[in-house]
């Protein structure tokens, strides 16, 4: 079955990676998108797009260094869930990983602010449409 965007040909797949950093208390880190960016003010899992010729894990290691200033070993990234959603003429495929170990303290280098919260509390946050379906998966996994 072909993936079609309504009224158009096949959608261009847009793969992105994100992580649920889980601390010792079982809380998950989310970041608020800054003003001037698409979906500004919404809470999201840290991560970003996969560059050409880059593995999902390598992309996430790079993104976490750029966005939060932390170091993560690829072996500490555990595949957890995925979401699929149309996004401006493309089709977003969001791959979510769990991570319980990293080096350094997360800082909001490209976000307005960071928040640690229990997985169930994520339901009360304004999140991008692709992130919302992942909350139930996190509640079951953590």
The first five atom37 places (N, CA, C, CB, O) and aatype in JSON, in Angstrom:
{
  "aatype": [20, 20, 20, 20, 20, 20, 20, 20, 20, 20, 20, 20, 20, 20, 20, 20, 20, 20, 20, 20, 20, 20, 20, 20, 20, 20, 20, 20, 20, 20, 20, 20, 20, 20, 20, 20, 20, 20, 20, 20, 20, 20, 20, 20, 20, 20, 20, 20, 20, 20, 20, 20, 20, 20, 20, 20, 20, 20, 20, 20, 20, 20, 20, 20, 20, 20, 20, 20, 20, 20, 20, 20, 20, 20, 20, 20, 20, 20, 20, 20, 20, 20, 20, 20, 20, 20, 20, 20, 20, 20, 20, 20, 20, 20, 20, 20, 20, 20, 20, 20, 20, 20, 20, 20, 20, 20, 20, 20, 20, 20, 20, 20, 20, 20, 20, 20, 20, 20, 20, 20, 20, 20, 20, 20, 20, 20, 20, 20, 20, 20, 20, 20, 20, 20, 20, 20, 20, 20, 20, 20, 20, 20],
  "atom_mask": [
    [1, 1, 1, 1, 1],
    [1, 1, 1, 1, 1],
    [1, 1, 1, 1, 1],
    [1, 1, 1, 1, 1],
    [1, 1, 1, 1, 1],
    [1, 1, 1, 1, 1],
    [1, 1, 1, 1, 1],
    [1, 1, 1, 1, 1],
    [1, 1, 1, 1, 1],
    [1, 1, 1, 1, 1],
    [1, 1, 1, 1, 1],
    [1, 1, 1, 1, 1],
    [1, 1, 1, 1, 1],
    [1, 1, 1, 1, 1],
    [1, 1, 1, 1, 1],
    [1, 1, 1, 1, 1],
    [1, 1, 1, 1, 1],
    [1, 1, 1, 1, 1],
    [1, 1, 1, 1, 1],
    [1, 1, 1, 1, 1],
    [1, 1, 1, 1, 1],
    [1, 1, 1, 1, 1],
    [1, 1, 1, 1, 1],
    [1, 1, 1, 1, 1],
    [1, 1, 1, 1, 1],
    [1, 1, 1, 1, 1],
    [1, 1, 1, 1, 1],
    [1, 1, 1, 1, 1],
    [1, 1, 1, 1, 1],
    [1, 1, 1, 1, 1],
    [1, 1, 1, 1, 1],
    [1, 1, 1, 1, 1],
    [1, 1, 1, 1, 1],
    [1, 1, 1, 1, 1],
    [1, 1, 1, 1, 1],
    [1, 1, 1, 1, 1],
    [1, 1, 1, 1, 1],
    [1, 1, 1, 1, 1],
    [1, 1, 1, 1, 1],
    [1, 1, 1, 1, 1],
    [1, 1, 1, 1, 1],
    [1, 1, 1, 1, 1],
    [1, 1, 1, 1, 1],
    [1, 1, 1, 1, 1],
    [1, 1, 1, 1, 1],
    [1, 1, 1, 1, 1],
    [1, 1, 1, 1, 1],
    [1, 1, 1, 1, 1],
    [1, 1, 1, 1, 1],
    [1, 1, 1, 1, 1],
    [1, 1, 1, 1, 1],
    [1, 1, 1, 1, 1],
    [1, 1, 1, 1, 1],
    [1, 1, 1, 1, 1],
    [1, 1, 1, 1, 1],
    [1, 1, 1, 1, 1],
    [1, 1, 1, 1, 1],
    [1, 1, 1, 1, 1],
    [1, 1, 1, 1, 1],
    [1, 1, 1, 1, 1],
    [1, 1, 1, 1, 1],
    [1, 1, 1, 1, 1],
    [1, 1, 1, 1, 1],
    [1, 1, 1, 1, 1],
    [1, 1, 1, 1, 1],
    [1, 1, 1, 1, 1],
    [1, 1, 1, 1, 1],
    [1, 1, 1, 1, 1],
    [1, 1, 1, 1, 1],
    [1, 1, 1, 1, 1],
    [1, 1, 1, 1, 1],
    [1, 1, 1, 1, 1],
    [1, 1, 1, 1, 1],
    [1, 1, 1, 1, 1],
    [1, 1, 1, 1, 1],
    [1, 1, 1, 1, 1],
    [1, 1, 1, 1, 1],
    [1, 1, 1, 1, 1],
    [1, 1, 1, 1, 1],
    [1, 1, 1, 1, 1],
    [1, 1, 1, 1, 1],
    [1, 1, 1, 1, 1],
    [1, 1, 1, 1, 1],
    [1, 1, 1, 1, 1],
    [1, 1, 1, 1, 1],
    [1, 1, 1, 1, 1],
    [1, 1, 1, 1, 1],
    [1, 1, 1, 1, 1],
    [1, 1, 1, 1, 1],
    [1, 1, 1, 1, 1],
    [1, 1, 1, 1, 1],
    [1, 1, 1, 1, 1],
    [1, 1, 1, 1, 1],
    [1, 1, 1, 1, 1],
    [1, 1, 1, 1, 1],
    [1, 1, 1, 1, 1],
    [1, 1, 1, 1, 1],
    [1, 1, 1, 1, 1],
    [1, 1, 1, 1, 1],
    [1, 1, 1, 1, 1],
    [1, 1, 1, 1, 1],
    [1, 1, 1, 1, 1],
    [1, 1, 1, 1, 1],
    [1, 1, 1, 1, 1],
    [1, 1, 1, 1, 1],
    [1, 1, 1, 1, 1],
    [1, 1, 1, 1, 1],
    [1, 1, 1, 1, 1],
    [1, 1, 1, 1, 1],
    [1, 1, 1, 1, 1],
    [1, 1, 1, 1, 1],
    [1, 1, 1, 1, 1],
    [1, 1, 1, 1, 1],
    [1, 1, 1, 1, 1],
    [1, 1, 1, 1, 1],
    [1, 1, 1, 1, 1],
    [1, 1, 1, 1, 1],
    [1, 1, 1, 1, 1],
    [1, 1, 1, 1, 1],
    [1, 1, 1, 1, 1],
    [1, 1, 1, 1, 1],
    [1, 1, 1, 1, 1],
    [1, 1, 1, 1, 1],
    [1, 1, 1, 1, 1],
    [1, 1, 1, 1, 1],
    [1, 1, 1, 1, 1],
    [1, 1, 1, 1, 1],
    [1, 1, 1, 1, 1],
    [1, 1, 1, 1, 1],
    [1, 1, 1, 1, 1],
    [1, 1, 1, 1, 1],
    [1, 1, 1, 1, 1],
    [1, 1, 1, 1, 1],
    [1, 1, 1, 1, 1],
    [1, 1, 1, 1, 1],
    [1, 1, 1, 1, 1],
    [1, 1, 1, 1, 1],
    [1, 1, 1, 1, 1],
    [1, 1, 1, 1, 1],
    [1, 1, 1, 1, 1],
    [1, 1, 1, 1, 1],
    [1, 1, 1, 1, 1]
  ],
  "atom_positions": [
    [[0.84, -1.18, 0.0], [0.0, 0.0, 0.0], [0.89, 1.24, 0.0], [-0.96, 0.0, 1.22], [1.8, 1.34, 0.82]],
    [[0.64, 2.16, -0.89], [1.43, 3.39, -0.96], [0.98, 4.37, 0.09], [1.35, 4.01, -2.34], [-0.21, 4.45, 0.41]],
    [[1.93, 5.13, 0.61], [1.63, 6.19, 1.55], [1.31, 7.43, 0.72], [2.82, 6.44, 2.54], [2.16, 7.91, -0.02]],
    [[0.13, 7.95, 0.84], [-0.28, 9.09, 0.02], [-0.68, 10.26, 0.91], [-1.44, 8.71, -0.91], [-1.33, 10.08, 1.94]],
    [[-0.3, 11.45, 0.51], [-0.78, 12.67, 1.13], [-2.02, 13.05, 0.33], [0.31, 13.82, 1.14], [-2.01, 12.98, -0.9]],
    [[-3.07, 13.45, 1.01], [-4.33, 13.75, 0.35], [-4.13, 14.74, -0.78], [-5.34, 14.29, 1.35], [-3.6, 15.83, -0.57]],
    [[-4.55, 14.38, -1.97], [-4.48, 15.26, -3.12], [-3.11, 15.36, -3.76], [-4.93, 16.61, -2.73], [-2.9, 16.21, -4.63]],
    [[-2.18, 14.52, -3.37], [-0.83, 14.59, -3.91], [-0.33, 13.18, -4.22], [0.13, 15.3, -2.93], [-1.02, 12.19, -3.98]],
    [[0.88, 13.12, -4.75], [1.51, 11.83, -5.0], [2.05, 11.25, -3.71], [2.64, 11.96, -6.03], [1.68, 11.7, -2.62]],
    [[2.91, 10.27, -3.81], [3.48, 9.67, -2.61], [4.2, 10.72, -1.75], [4.45, 8.54, -2.98], [4.91, 11.58, -2.27]],
    [[4.02, 10.63, -0.45], [4.64, 11.58, 0.47], [6.12, 11.28, 0.62], [3.94, 11.54, 1.84], [6.54, 10.13, 0.55]],
    [[6.91, 12.33, 0.82], [8.32, 12.17, 1.12], [8.44, 11.82, 2.59], [9.12, 13.47, 0.76], [7.94, 12.54, 3.46]],
    [[9.11, 10.73, 2.87], [9.29, 10.3, 4.24], [10.31, 11.21, 4.93], [9.73, 8.83, 4.31], [11.38, 11.46, 4.39]],
    [[9.96, 11.68, 6.12], [10.81, 12.57, 6.9], [11.11, 11.9, 8.23], [10.13, 13.97, 7.11], [10.36, 12.06, 9.19]],
    [[12.23, 11.14, 8.32], [12.55, 10.42, 9.56], [13.25, 11.32, 10.57], [13.41, 9.21, 9.25], [14.21, 12.02, 10.24]],
    [[12.77, 11.28, 11.8], [13.39, 12.01, 12.9], [13.53, 11.08, 14.1], [12.57, 13.28, 13.27], [12.81, 10.09, 14.22]],
    [[14.45, 11.43, 14.97], [14.68, 10.65, 16.18], [14.43, 11.52, 17.41], [16.11, 10.07, 16.21], [14.62, 12.74, 17.37]],
    [[14.01, 10.89, 18.47], [13.8, 11.58, 19.73], [14.13, 10.61, 20.86], [12.32, 12.11, 19.86], [14.21, 9.4, 20.67]],
    [[14.33, 11.18, 22.04], [14.69, 10.34, 23.18], [13.85, 10.71, 24.4], [16.18, 10.48, 23.5], [13.53, 11.87, 24.63]],
    [[13.52, 9.68, 25.16], [12.94, 9.87, 26.48], [14.09, 9.61, 27.45], [11.69, 8.92, 26.74], [14.38, 8.46, 27.79]],
    [[14.74, 10.69, 27.9], [15.76, 10.55, 28.93], [15.03, 10.28, 30.23], [16.68, 11.83, 29.03], [14.14, 11.04, 30.61]],
    [[15.39, 9.19, 30.91], [14.7, 8.79, 32.14], [15.7, 8.88, 33.29], [14.11, 7.35, 32.01], [16.74, 8.23, 33.27]],
    [[15.35, 9.68, 34.32], [16.25, 9.82, 35.46], [16.0, 8.72, 36.5], [16.08, 11.2, 36.1], [15.13, 7.86, 36.3]],
    [[16.74, 8.74, 37.59], [16.66, 7.7, 38.62], [15.29, 7.64, 39.29], [17.72, 7.93, 39.67], [14.94, 6.62, 39.88]],
    [[14.53, 8.72, 39.21], [13.19, 8.77, 39.81], [12.1, 8.36, 38.81], [12.9, 10.17, 40.33], [10.92, 8.39, 39.15]],
    [[12.49, 7.97, 37.61], [11.52, 7.56, 36.6], [10.87, 8.72, 35.87], [10.47, 6.73, 37.23], [9.86, 8.54, 35.19]],
    [[11.43, 9.92, 36.01], [10.89, 11.09, 35.3], [11.51, 11.19, 33.92], [11.15, 12.39, 36.1], [12.63, 10.73, 33.69]],
    [[10.78, 11.79, 33.0], [11.2, 11.95, 31.6], [11.47, 13.43, 31.35], [10.12, 11.4, 30.61], [10.76, 14.31, 31.84]],
    [[12.53, 13.7, 30.56], [12.88, 15.07, 30.2], [12.18, 15.48, 28.91], [14.41, 15.23, 30.05], [12.23, 14.77, 27.91]],
    [[11.53, 16.63, 28.95], [10.96, 17.24, 27.74], [11.47, 18.68, 27.67], [9.38, 17.2, 27.74], [11.87, 19.27, 28.67]],
    [[11.45, 19.22, 26.45], [11.9, 20.59, 26.25], [10.81, 21.39, 25.54], [13.21, 20.63, 25.44], [10.05, 20.86, 24.74]],
    [[10.76, 22.7, 25.87], [9.77, 23.59, 25.24], [10.39, 24.24, 24.02], [9.27, 24.67, 26.24], [11.48, 24.82, 24.08]],
    [[9.66, 24.14, 22.87], [10.16, 24.73, 21.63], [10.2, 26.26, 21.78], [9.26, 24.32, 20.41], [9.27, 26.86, 22.3]],
    [[11.31, 26.88, 21.3], [11.48, 28.31, 21.49], [10.61, 29.15, 20.56], [12.93, 28.68, 21.3], [10.14, 28.66, 19.53]],
    [[10.41, 30.43, 20.92], [9.69, 31.34, 20.04], [10.4, 31.44, 18.69], [9.56, 32.75, 20.69], [11.63, 31.35, 18.61]],
    [[9.62, 31.63, 17.63], [10.18, 31.76, 16.29], [10.34, 30.45, 15.56], [11.49, 32.43, 16.37], [10.6, 30.45, 14.35]],
    [[10.19, 29.33, 16.24], [10.27, 28.01, 15.6], [8.86, 27.49, 15.33], [11.07, 27.0, 16.49], [7.9, 27.92, 15.97]],
    [[8.75, 26.55, 14.39], [7.47, 25.9, 14.16], [7.02, 25.25, 15.48], [7.56, 24.83, 13.01], [7.85, 24.71, 16.21]],
    [[5.76, 25.31, 15.77], [5.17, 24.74, 16.99], [5.79, 25.31, 18.26], [5.33, 23.22, 16.98], [5.95, 24.6, 19.26]],
    [[6.15, 26.6, 18.23], [6.74, 27.27, 19.38], [5.85, 27.11, 20.61], [6.96, 28.77, 19.08], [4.63, 27.15, 20.52]],
    [[6.49, 26.92, 21.76], [5.77, 26.8, 23.02], [5.32, 25.39, 23.37], [4.6, 27.68, 22.99], [4.92, 25.14, 24.51]],
    [[5.38, 24.47, 22.4], [4.97, 23.09, 22.7], [6.12, 22.32, 23.33], [4.49, 22.38, 21.41], [7.29, 22.6, 23.08]],
    [[5.77, 21.34, 24.15], [6.75, 20.48, 24.81], [7.02, 19.28, 23.91], [6.25, 20.02, 26.21], [6.1, 18.72, 23.32]],
    [[8.29, 18.9, 23.8], [8.66, 17.78, 22.94], [9.8, 16.99, 23.55], [9.04, 18.28, 21.54], [10.49, 17.46, 24.46]],
    [[9.99, 15.79, 23.04], [11.14, 14.98, 23.41], [12.35, 15.52, 22.65], [10.91, 13.46, 23.11], [12.21, 15.85, 21.47]],
    [[13.51, 15.63, 23.28], [14.7, 16.1, 22.57], [15.06, 15.17, 21.4], [15.89, 16.21, 23.53], [14.84, 13.96, 21.47]],
    [[15.59, 15.75, 20.36], [15.99, 14.98, 19.18], [15.98, 15.85, 17.95], [15.07, 13.78, 18.98], [16.03, 17.07, 18.04]],
    [[15.93, 15.2, 16.79], [15.92, 15.97, 15.55], [16.01, 15.08, 14.33], [17.06, 16.95, 15.54], [15.82, 13.86, 14.41]],
    [[16.3, 15.72, 13.2], [16.28, 14.98, 11.94], [17.54, 14.13, 11.75], [16.14, 15.95, 10.77], [18.6, 14.42, 12.3]],
    [[17.38, 13.1, 10.98], [18.47, 12.21, 10.62], [19.09, 12.75, 9.34], [17.99, 10.72, 10.45], [18.41, 12.91, 8.33]],
    [[20.38, 13.02, 9.38], [21.08, 13.52, 8.2], [21.32, 12.37, 7.22], [22.43, 14.21, 8.59], [21.34, 11.21, 7.63]],
    [[21.51, 12.68, 5.92], [21.81, 11.62, 4.95], [23.03, 10.8, 5.39], [22.05, 12.23, 3.55], [24.01, 11.36, 5.91]],
    [[22.98, 9.52, 5.19], [24.06, 8.58, 5.53], [24.3, 8.45, 7.03], [25.33, 9.03, 4.86], [25.34, 7.92, 7.44]],
    [[23.37, 8.91, 7.86], [23.52, 8.85, 9.31], [22.56, 7.81, 9.87], [23.27, 10.25, 9.96], [21.41, 7.74, 9.44]],
    [[23.0, 6.99, 10.81], [22.1, 6.04, 11.45], [21.22, 6.79, 12.45], [22.89, 4.89, 12.16], [21.6, 7.87, 12.89]],
    [[20.04, 6.24, 12.8], [19.21, 6.91, 13.8], [19.94, 7.14, 15.12], [17.95, 6.09, 14.05], [19.81, 8.2, 15.73]],
    [[20.72, 6.16, 15.56], [21.43, 6.29, 16.82], [22.5, 7.39, 16.76], [22.06, 4.97, 17.21], [22.64, 8.17, 17.69]],
    [[23.25, 7.43, 15.65], [24.26, 8.48, 15.48], [23.61, 9.86, 15.45], [25.08, 8.25, 14.19], [24.15, 10.82, 16.02]],
    [[22.47, 9.97, 14.8], [21.75, 11.25, 14.75], [21.34, 11.68, 16.14], [20.51, 11.14, 13.84], [21.45, 12.86, 16.49]],
    [[20.86, 10.75, 16.94], [20.41, 11.09, 18.28], [21.59, 11.48, 19.18], [19.64, 9.92, 18.9], [21.48, 12.42, 19.96]],
    [[22.69, 10.77, 19.07], [23.89, 11.15, 19.83], [24.3, 12.58, 19.47], [25.07, 10.15, 19.55], [24.59, 13.39, 20.36]],
    [[24.31, 12.9, 18.17], [24.67, 14.25, 17.71], [23.68, 15.29, 18.22], [24.72, 14.29, 16.17], [24.07, 16.32, 18.75]],
    [[22.39, 15.01, 18.06], [21.35, 15.96, 18.46], [21.39, 16.24, 19.97], [19.97, 15.43, 18.07], [21.19, 17.38, 20.39]],
    [[21.64, 15.22, 20.78], [21.67, 15.42, 22.24], [22.87, 16.26, 22.66], [21.7, 14.07, 22.95], [22.78, 17.03, 23.62]],
    [[23.97, 16.12, 21.96], [25.13, 16.98, 22.23], [24.8, 18.42, 21.84], [26.38, 16.48, 21.46], [25.1, 19.35, 22.59]],
    [[24.18, 18.61, 20.66], [23.85, 19.95, 20.18], [22.76, 20.62, 21.0], [23.42, 19.89, 18.72], [22.87, 21.8, 21.33]],
    [[21.7, 19.88, 21.35], [20.54, 20.47, 22.01], [20.67, 20.57, 23.52], [19.33, 19.67, 21.69], [20.18, 21.53, 24.12]],
    [[21.33, 19.58, 24.15], [21.36, 19.52, 25.61], [22.76, 19.58, 26.2], [20.68, 18.27, 26.07], [22.92, 19.74, 27.41]],
    [[23.8, 19.44, 25.36], [25.16, 19.45, 25.84], [25.54, 18.21, 26.64], [25.37, 20.65, 26.67], [26.41, 18.27, 27.5]],
    [[24.89, 17.08, 26.34], [25.2, 15.84, 27.05], [25.79, 14.82, 26.08], [23.95, 15.27, 27.73], [25.57, 14.88, 24.87]],
    [[26.54, 13.89, 26.64], [27.11, 12.81, 25.85], [26.34, 11.53, 26.09], [28.59, 12.61, 26.19], [26.05, 11.16, 27.23]],
    [[26.0, 10.85, 25.01], [25.27, 9.59, 25.1], [25.98, 8.56, 24.23], [23.78, 9.76, 24.65], [26.36, 8.86, 23.09]],
    [[26.17, 7.37, 24.76], [26.75, 6.27, 23.98], [25.64, 5.61, 23.18], [27.47, 5.24, 24.91], [24.56, 5.37, 23.71]],
    [[25.88, 5.3, 21.9], [24.84, 4.66, 21.08], [24.25, 3.41, 21.75], [25.41, 4.29, 19.72], [23.06, 3.13, 21.59]],
    [[25.07, 2.65, 22.5], [24.57, 1.45, 23.15], [23.61, 1.71, 24.3], [25.71, 0.67, 23.66], [22.92, 0.8, 24.75]],
    [[23.54, 2.98, 24.77], [22.6, 3.34, 25.84], [21.24, 3.76, 25.3], [23.18, 4.46, 26.68], [20.33, 4.06, 26.07]],
    [[21.09, 3.78, 23.97], [19.82, 4.14, 23.34], [19.04, 2.87, 23.03], [20.06, 4.98, 22.04], [19.48, 2.03, 22.25]],
    [[17.87, 2.73, 23.65], [17.04, 1.54, 23.49], [15.8, 1.91, 22.68], [16.65, 0.93, 24.87], [15.03, 2.76, 23.12]],
    [[15.57, 1.29, 21.51], [14.36, 1.6, 20.74], [13.12, 1.34, 21.59], [14.3, 0.75, 19.45], [13.02, 0.3, 22.25]],
    [[12.18, 2.29, 21.57], [11.01, 2.19, 22.44], [9.69, 2.21, 21.67], [11.02, 3.31, 23.43], [8.83, 1.35, 21.9]],
    [[9.5, 3.15, 20.77], [8.22, 3.31, 20.08], [8.44, 4.19, 18.85], [7.14, 3.94, 21.04], [9.51, 4.76, 18.67]],
    [[7.41, 4.29, 18.03], [7.47, 5.21, 16.9], [6.1, 5.82, 16.68], [7.97, 4.5, 15.62], [5.08, 5.29, 17.12]],
    [[6.1, 6.96, 16.0], [4.86, 7.63, 15.61], [4.96, 8.0, 14.15], [4.58, 8.88, 16.5], [6.05, 8.2, 13.62]],
    [[3.82, 8.1, 13.51], [3.74, 8.41, 12.09], [2.65, 9.45, 11.89], [3.47, 7.12, 11.24], [1.52, 9.27, 12.36]],
    [[2.98, 10.54, 11.19], [1.99, 11.61, 11.01], [2.31, 12.44, 9.77], [1.93, 12.5, 12.26], [3.49, 12.65, 9.46]],
    [[1.28, 12.93, 9.07], [1.53, 13.85, 7.95], [2.06, 15.17, 8.5], [0.24, 14.09, 7.11], [1.67, 15.61, 9.58]],
    [[2.97, 15.81, 7.73], [3.55, 17.06, 8.18], [3.93, 17.9, 6.97], [4.79, 16.81, 9.08], [4.96, 17.65, 6.33]],
    [[3.13, 18.87, 6.66], [3.41, 19.85, 5.6], [3.92, 19.22, 4.3], [4.43, 20.84, 6.09], [5.01, 19.55, 3.84]],
    [[3.14, 18.33, 3.7], [3.49, 17.72, 2.43], [4.47, 16.58, 2.52], [4.04, 18.75, 1.53], [4.82, 15.97, 1.52]],
    [[4.92, 16.29, 3.72], [5.82, 15.15, 3.95], [5.13, 14.22, 4.94], [7.23, 15.63, 4.49], [4.03, 14.49, 5.43]],
    [[5.79, 13.11, 5.21], [5.25, 12.2, 6.22], [6.32, 11.95, 7.28], [4.79, 10.86, 5.57], [7.37, 11.37, 7.0]],
    [[6.03, 12.4, 8.49], [6.95, 12.3, 9.61], [6.95, 10.89, 10.17], [6.59, 13.31, 10.7], [5.89, 10.33, 10.45]],
    [[8.13, 10.33, 10.34], [8.3, 9.06, 11.03], [9.21, 9.36, 12.21], [8.91, 7.93, 10.08], [10.41, 9.6, 12.04]],
    [[8.64, 9.36, 13.42], [9.35, 9.71, 14.64], [9.73, 8.44, 15.38], [8.49, 10.63, 15.52], [8.86, 7.69, 15.83]],
    [[11.04, 8.2, 15.52], [11.56, 7.03, 16.22], [11.96, 7.46, 17.62], [12.78, 6.41, 15.46], [12.84, 8.31, 17.79]],
    [[11.31, 6.89, 18.64], [11.58, 7.26, 20.03], [12.43, 6.19, 20.7], [10.26, 7.46, 20.8], [12.14, 5.0, 20.61]],
    [[13.48, 6.64, 21.36], [14.38, 5.78, 22.11], [14.26, 6.11, 23.59], [15.84, 5.94, 21.63], [13.89, 7.22, 23.96]],
    [[14.58, 5.14, 24.45], [14.73, 5.36, 25.88], [16.22, 5.44, 26.18], [14.04, 4.23, 26.72], [17.03, 4.76, 25.55]],
    [[16.58, 6.28, 27.15], [17.97, 6.37, 27.58], [17.98, 6.66, 29.07], [18.74, 7.48, 26.78], [17.36, 7.61, 29.54]],
    [[18.7, 5.82, 29.81], [18.8, 5.99, 31.27], [20.19, 6.38, 31.72], [18.39, 4.71, 31.96], [20.42, 6.56, 32.92]],
    [[21.14, 6.52, 30.78], [22.49, 6.9, 31.15], [23.09, 7.87, 30.17], [23.35, 5.68, 31.25], [23.0, 7.68, 28.96]],
    [[23.72, 8.93, 30.68], [24.37, 9.94, 29.84], [25.43, 10.64, 30.67], [23.33, 10.96, 29.27], [25.45, 10.53, 31.89]],
    [[26.31, 11.35, 30.0], [27.36, 12.11, 30.67], [27.02, 13.6, 30.6], [28.75, 11.84, 30.01], [26.69, 14.12, 29.53]],
    [[27.1, 14.28, 31.74], [26.81, 15.7, 31.8], [25.42, 15.98, 32.32], [26.98, 16.32, 30.44], [24.64, 15.07, 32.59]],
    [[25.13, 17.26, 32.45], [23.82, 17.72, 32.91], [23.11, 18.4, 31.75], [23.96, 18.7, 34.13], [23.67, 19.31, 31.14]],
    [[21.88, 17.97, 31.43], [21.15, 18.6, 30.31], [20.9, 20.09, 30.55], [19.83, 17.89, 30.09], [20.48, 20.5, 31.64]],
    [[21.15, 20.88, 29.52], [20.88, 22.31, 29.53], [20.08, 22.65, 28.27], [22.22, 23.15, 29.6], [20.3, 22.03, 27.23]],
    [[19.16, 23.62, 28.35], [18.35, 23.98, 27.17], [19.11, 24.87, 26.19], [17.07, 24.7, 27.61], [18.9, 26.08, 26.15]],
    [[20.01, 24.27, 25.4], [20.84, 25.04, 24.47], [20.05, 25.56, 23.27], [21.98, 24.19, 23.99], [20.39, 26.6, 22.72]],
    [[19.0, 24.84, 22.86], [18.18, 25.26, 21.72], [16.7, 25.26, 22.06], [18.43, 24.36, 20.52], [15.85, 25.28, 21.17]],
    [[16.38, 25.22, 23.35], [14.98, 25.19, 23.79], [14.74, 26.34, 24.76], [14.63, 23.82, 24.45], [15.68, 26.91, 25.31]],
    [[13.48, 26.65, 24.96], [13.13, 27.72, 25.89], [13.37, 27.27, 27.33], [11.65, 28.14, 25.7], [13.87, 28.05, 28.15]],
    [[13.02, 26.01, 27.64], [13.24, 25.47, 28.98], [13.12, 23.95, 28.95], [12.23, 26.06, 29.98], [12.61, 23.37, 27.99]],
    [[13.59, 23.32, 30.03], [13.5, 21.87, 30.19], [12.6, 21.57, 31.37], [14.91, 21.24, 30.4], [12.44, 22.38, 32.28]],
    [[12.0, 20.37, 31.34], [11.12, 19.95, 32.42], [11.25, 18.45, 32.6], [9.64, 20.34, 32.13], [11.15, 17.69, 31.64]],
    [[11.47, 18.01, 33.86], [11.46, 16.59, 34.2], [10.1, 16.28, 34.79], [12.62, 16.22, 35.21], [9.67, 16.96, 35.73]],
    [[9.41, 15.27, 34.27], [8.1, 14.95, 34.82], [7.79, 13.45, 34.68], [7.01, 15.77, 34.12], [8.33, 12.79, 33.79]],
    [[6.93, 12.92, 35.55], [6.53, 11.52, 35.42], [5.83, 11.31, 34.08], [5.61, 11.1, 36.6], [5.2, 12.23, 33.57]],
    [[5.94, 10.12, 33.5], [5.31, 9.88, 32.19], [3.82, 10.25, 32.15], [5.46, 8.43, 31.82], [3.37, 10.82, 31.16]],
    [[3.06, 9.96, 33.19], [1.63, 10.28, 33.19], [1.38, 11.78, 33.11], [0.96, 9.71, 34.44], [0.37, 12.22, 32.56]],
    [[2.3, 12.59, 33.66], [2.14, 14.05, 33.64], [2.32, 14.63, 32.23], [3.13, 14.69, 34.59], [1.9, 15.75, 31.97]],
    [[2.93, 13.86, 31.33], [3.09, 14.33, 29.96], [1.74, 14.57, 29.29], [3.9, 13.33, 29.14], [1.62, 15.41, 28.4]],
    [[0.72, 13.84, 29.73], [-0.62, 14.0, 29.15], [-1.19, 15.41, 29.35], [-1.58, 12.98, 29.75], [-2.05, 15.85, 28.59]],
    [[-0.7, 16.1, 30.37], [-1.19, 17.44, 30.66], [-0.43, 18.54, 29.95], [-1.13, 17.68, 32.12], [-0.76, 19.72, 30.11]],
    [[0.57, 18.18, 29.17], [1.37, 19.17, 28.46], [0.9, 19.33, 27.02], [2.85, 18.78, 28.49], [0.44, 18.37, 26.4]],
    [[1.03, 20.53, 26.49], [0.76, 20.77, 25.07], [1.97, 20.24, 24.3], [0.51, 22.31, 24.76], [3.08, 20.74, 24.45]],
    [[1.73, 19.22, 23.46], [2.82, 18.57, 22.71], [2.47, 18.52, 21.23], [3.09, 17.14, 23.25], [1.3, 18.58, 20.87]],
    [[3.49, 18.42, 20.36], [3.21, 18.25, 18.94], [2.4, 16.97, 18.7], [4.53, 18.21, 18.12], [2.52, 16.01, 19.47]],
    [[1.58, 16.93, 17.65], [0.72, 15.76, 17.4], [1.48, 14.44, 17.32], [-0.03, 15.97, 16.13], [0.95, 13.42, 17.76]],
    [[2.67, 14.42, 16.78], [3.41, 13.16, 16.65], [3.94, 12.66, 17.99], [4.58, 13.34, 15.68], [4.15, 11.46, 18.16]],
    [[4.16, 13.56, 18.95], [4.68, 13.16, 20.26], [3.59, 12.55, 21.15], [5.31, 14.35, 20.96], [3.88, 11.66, 21.95]],
    [[2.37, 13.01, 21.01], [1.29, 12.57, 21.9], [1.07, 11.06, 21.94], [0.02, 13.23, 21.49], [0.91, 10.52, 23.04]],
    [[1.05, 10.35, 20.82], [0.81, 8.91, 20.89], [1.91, 8.15, 21.61], [0.66, 8.36, 19.5], [1.7, 7.0, 22.01]],
    [[3.06, 8.77, 21.78], [4.18, 8.09, 22.42], [4.06, 8.08, 23.95], [5.48, 8.77, 22.02], [4.73, 7.29, 24.61]],
    [[3.23, 8.93, 24.49], [3.08, 9.03, 25.94], [2.58, 7.7, 26.53], [2.12, 10.18, 26.31], [3.11, 7.24, 27.54]],
    [[1.58, 7.09, 25.92], [1.07, 5.82, 26.41], [2.12, 4.72, 26.38], [-0.14, 5.39, 25.61], [2.2, 3.9, 27.29]],
    [[2.92, 4.72, 25.33], [3.99, 3.72, 25.24], [4.99, 3.92, 26.36], [4.69, 3.81, 23.87], [5.47, 2.95, 26.94]],
    [[5.32, 5.18, 26.66], [6.27, 5.45, 27.74], [5.71, 5.04, 29.09], [6.62, 6.94, 27.76], [6.44, 4.49, 29.92]],
    [[4.44, 5.29, 29.31], [3.83, 4.88, 30.58], [3.95, 3.37, 30.77], [2.35, 5.3, 30.64], [4.18, 2.9, 31.88]],
    [[3.81, 2.61, 29.71], [3.89, 1.15, 29.78], [5.33, 0.68, 29.96], [3.28, 0.51, 28.52], [5.57, -0.36, 30.58]],
    [[6.3, 1.42, 29.43], [7.7, 1.0, 29.45], [8.47, 1.41, 30.71], [8.4, 1.54, 28.25], [9.43, 0.75, 31.1]],
    [[8.05, 2.5, 31.33], [8.82, 3.06, 32.46], [8.24, 2.6, 33.78], [8.84, 4.6, 32.41], [8.75, 2.97, 34.84]]
  ]
}
